[in-house]
């Protein structure tokens, strides 16, 4: 009996001493909370690249007189631009019709458009050619030239529908010009006015004309003015070995042989 009591007492004592150890052991085995790692912030989106600059060609005045600004002029050829004479194949003589030259150069089509006219030095010789439905003529020496390039595209160039604004160097009105007679000596350009009742005179050639031809009748013969008259802008050019006369716009011109100087009309004004 005493032996059984001793065994029971020992078992109870062992249980009492082992309980704290188990409790302690259980405490050590508990998982310790680890602070959550913050999620990485998303990388900032790269800034968009700036758009390429858009070149916009402003509404340009209708092509007229050559008025270069730093060696360049921007102007517009309408779809119904009047055709005129052109000498050369690029560069062109300074008195060549700009819009007709632009068609020849392929800078514009039949619908017209905005062009860049680039100033070039005079050439000793100009070769004519056929391109884009336009035929140009050959010429000798001339003191001023230009080349033509397209400026912008049809999408970037609004159609010009309003009446064109004359360039700042628009021709002087007829009231300020003297009456035309013949080409004055010693000048390469001459601006004058032909009245409706201006007296006629002799004309030699068919364009170019001899420089002693009557300016008003030569201008009517060339179709530069009509019976109502108007301002005339004359250019002196080289003489020819022979001039052939003909009938044009009600005016008959005569043949002539060699002459030192010729005149033509500036169709760009």
C-alpha positions in Angstrom: 0.0 0.0 0.0 2.7 2.3 0.9 4.6 1.4 -2.3 1.5 2.2 -4.5 1.1 5.5 -2.7 4.7 6.4 -3.4 4.4 5.5 -7.1 1.2 7.6 -7.3 2.9 10.5 -5.6 5.8 10.3 -7.9 3.6 10.3 -11.0 1.7 13.4 -9.7 4.9 15.2 -9.0 6.3 14.4 -12.4 3.1 15.7 -14.0 3.3 18.9 -12.1 7.0 19.5 -13.0 6.5 18.6 -16.7 3.5 20.9 -17.3 5.5 24.2 -17.2 8.1 22.8 -19.6 5.4 21.8 -22.0 3.8 25.2 -21.7 7.2 26.8 -22.2 7.9 24.5 -25.1 4.6 25.4 -26.7 5.4 29.1 -26.3 8.7 28.8 -28.1 7.0 26.8 -31.0 4.5 29.5 -31.7 5.2 31.3 -35.0 6.3 34.9 -34.7 4.5 37.4 -37.0 6.9 38.9 -39.6 6.0 42.4 -40.7 4.6 42.4 -44.3 7.0 43.5 -47.0 5.4 46.5 -48.8 4.6 45.9 -52.4 7.0 47.7 -54.8 5.6 50.9 -56.2 4.9 50.6 -60.0 7.6 52.1 -62.1 6.6 55.5 -63.5 5.5 55.5 -67.1 8.0 57.1 -69.4 7.0 60.6 -70.5 5.7 60.6 -74.1 8.2 61.8 -76.7 7.3 65.2 -78.0 5.6 65.1 -81.3 7.6 66.0 -84.4 7.0 69.6 -85.4 4.4 70.1 -88.1 5.5 72.3 -90.9 2.6 74.5 -91.9 2.8 76.6 -95.0 0.7 79.7 -94.5 -1.6 81.0 -97.2 0.7 82.5 -99.7 0.0 85.3 -102.1 -0.5 84.5 -105.7 2.7 84.4 -107.7 3.5 87.7 -109.3 6.6 89.8 -109.5 9.9 88.3 -108.3 10.3 89.7 -104.7 13.0 87.6 -102.9 13.4 87.7 -99.2 16.8 86.2 -98.3 17.0 84.6 -101.7 13.6 83.0 -101.5 9.9 83.7 -102.3 6.9 81.7 -101.4 3.8 82.1 -103.5 0.7 80.3 -104.8 -0.2 79.2 -108.3 -4.0 78.9 -108.8 -5.5 76.0 -110.7 -6.4 78.4 -113.6 -3.1 80.2 -113.7 -2.5 81.9 -117.0 0.3 80.3 -118.9 3.2 82.2 -120.2 6.6 81.9 -121.8 9.4 80.1 -120.0 13.1 79.9 -121.0 15.4 77.3 -119.5 14.9 74.0 -117.7 15.8 75.0 -114.1 17.2 77.4 -113.5 14.8 79.6 -115.5 15.3 83.1 -116.8 14.1 85.8 -114.4 11.4 86.9 -116.8 9.9 83.4 -117.3 6.3 82.9 -116.2 6.6 81.5 -112.6 3.5 79.2 -112.5 4.2 77.8 -116.0 7.8 77.1 -114.9 6.4 75.5 -111.7 4.3 73.1 -113.9 7.4 72.3 -116.0 9.5 71.7 -112.8 6.8 69.4 -111.4 6.4 71.6 -108.3 2.7 71.8 -108.9 0.1 70.0 -111.0 -3.0 71.2 -112.8 -4.6 71.8 -109.4 -2.0 74.5 -108.5 -0.4 74.9 -105.1 2.2 76.7 -103.1 5.8 76.9 -104.3 9.2 78.1 -103.3 11.0 80.3 -105.8 14.8 80.3 -105.1 17.0 83.1 -106.4 19.8 82.0 -108.7 22.5 83.9 -110.5 22.2 84.7 -114.2 23.4 82.1 -116.6 25.3 82.4 -119.9 22.9 79.9 -121.6 19.5 78.3 -120.9 18.4 75.1 -122.5 14.7 74.5 -123.2 13.0 71.2 -122.7 9.6 69.4 -122.4 8.4 68.2 -119.0 5.1 67.6 -117.4 3.2 68.8 -120.4 5.1 72.1 -120.6 7.6 73.0 -123.3 10.2 75.7 -122.5 12.5 77.5 -124.9 16.3 78.0 -125.0 17.9 81.3 -124.5 21.4 82.9 -124.3 22.7 85.0 -121.5 20.4 86.5 -118.9 21.1 88.4 -115.8 18.7 86.8 -113.3 17.5 83.2 -112.7 15.4 81.2 -110.4 14.7 77.6 -109.4 11.3 76.2 -108.2 10.5 73.7 -105.5 7.2 72.5 -104.0 6.4 74.0 -100.6 4.4 71.8 -98.2 1.7 69.3 -99.2 -1.9 69.7 -100.3 -3.0 68.7 -96.8 -0.8 71.3 -95.1 -1.7 74.0 -97.5 -5.2 75.3 -97.3 -6.8 76.1 -100.7 -6.7 79.7 -101.5 -10.2 80.7 -102.5 -10.3 84.4 -101.6 -8.9 86.9 -104.1 -5.2 87.0 -103.7 -3.4 89.8 -101.9 -0.8 91.7 -104.0 2.7 91.4 -102.6 4.1 94.4 -100.9 6.1 95.3 -104.1 2.9 95.3 -106.2 3.3 97.3 -109.5 2.8 101.0 -109.2 -0.6 102.1 -110.5 -0.8 103.5 -114.0 -1.3 107.0 -112.7 2.3 107.0 -111.5 3.8 105.7 -114.7 5.0 107.7 -117.7 3.6 107.0 -121.1 5.3 104.3 -123.1 7.2 105.1 -126.3 10.3 103.0 -127.0 12.9 101.5 -124.6 15.0 104.2 -123.1 18.8 103.9 -123.6 21.0 102.7 -120.8 18.4 100.8 -118.7 17.6 97.1 -118.5 14.0 97.5 -117.1 11.4 100.1 -117.9 7.9 100.6 -116.4 5.4 102.7 -118.4 1.7 103.0 -119.2 -0.1 102.5 -122.5 -3.3 104.5 -122.7 -6.3 103.1 -124.6 -5.8 105.7 -127.3 -2.0 105.6 -127.3 -0.6 106.3 -130.8 0.8 103.2 -132.6 4.2 102.7 -134.1 6.4 100.3 -135.9 7.2 96.9 -134.4 9.9 94.4 -135.5 9.9 90.8 -134.4 7.5 88.4 -132.8 8.7 88.3 -129.2 11.5 89.2 -128.6 11.1 92.5 -130.4 13.8 94.9 -131.4 14.4 97.5 -128.7 13.4 100.4 -130.9 9.9 98.9 -131.5 6.9 100.8 -130.2 6.3 99.4 -126.8 2.5 99.7 -126.7 2.0 98.1 -130.1 4.5 95.3 -129.2 2.6 94.7 -125.9 -0.7 94.4 -127.8 0.9 92.2 -130.4 2.2 89.9 -127.6 -1.2 89.9 -125.8 0.4 91.6 -122.7 -2.3 94.3 -122.9 -5.5 94.7 -124.9 -7.2 97.6 -126.5 -7.9 99.1 -123.1 -4.2 99.6 -122.4 -2.6 99.3 -119.0 0.7 99.2 -117.2 3.6 97.6 -119.1 6.9 96.3 -117.6 9.6 95.9 -120.2 12.9 94.0 -120.0 16.0 94.5 -122.2 17.5 91.3 -123.4 20.2 90.3 -125.9 19.9 91.2 -129.5 19.2 88.6 -132.2 20.7 87.8 -135.6 17.2 87.9 -137.2 13.7 88.9 -136.2 10.6 87.4 -137.8 7.4 89.5 -137.9 3.8 88.2 -137.8 0.3 89.1 -136.9 -1.0 89.0 -133.4 -4.0 90.4 -131.6 -4.8 92.8 -134.4 -1.2 94.1 -134.7 1.2 93.3 -137.5 4.9 93.3 -136.9 7.7 93.3 -139.5 10.8 91.2 -140.2 14.3 92.6 -139.4 17.9 91.4 -139.5 20.5 91.7 -136.8 19.9 94.2 -134.0 21.9 94.9 -130.9 19.2 94.7 -128.2 15.7 93.2 -127.8 12.8 93.8 -125.5 10.4 91.3 -123.9 7.6 91.8 -121.3 7.7 90.8 -117.7 4.7 88.4 -117.3 5.3 88.0 -113.6 4.0 91.5 -112.9 
